[in-house]
Amino acid sequence: QVQVVESGGGLVQAGGSLRLSCAASGSTFRFNAAGWYRQAPGKQREVVAVLTSVGTIHYADSVKGRFTISRDSALNTVYLQMDSLKPEDAAVYYCTITTMGRAYWGQGTQVTVSS
């Protein structure tokens, strides 16, 4: 069993930065991939960034050049550095860790961006 906990959300002004963290505990060997998703009120959950075990990274077009996903394997932690935040980035951000072919989700962390 794997537990996933996000942290680092909060309120930030437009143009500001936040760094989200996603800590995984439990049986996290054979890491396959990690991803950040977000869901704004009234909208569907959407992918923000994905990182695979071979280093492949994918970003949503809306965040390219502003967000950076990274992983510290020693700490079993995945990060999402978010710069130049826009009001439209406001959402609940969820982390998912895929290990042994199964995806585990966290409870989410709220990001609010004031204009």
Secondary structure, DSSP 8 states (H G I E B T S, - for coil): -EEEEEE--EEEETT--EEEEEEEEES--SEEEEEEEEE-TTS--EEEEEEETT--EEE-TTTTTTEEEEEETTTTEEEEEE-S--GGG-EEEEEEEEETTEEEE---EEEEEE-
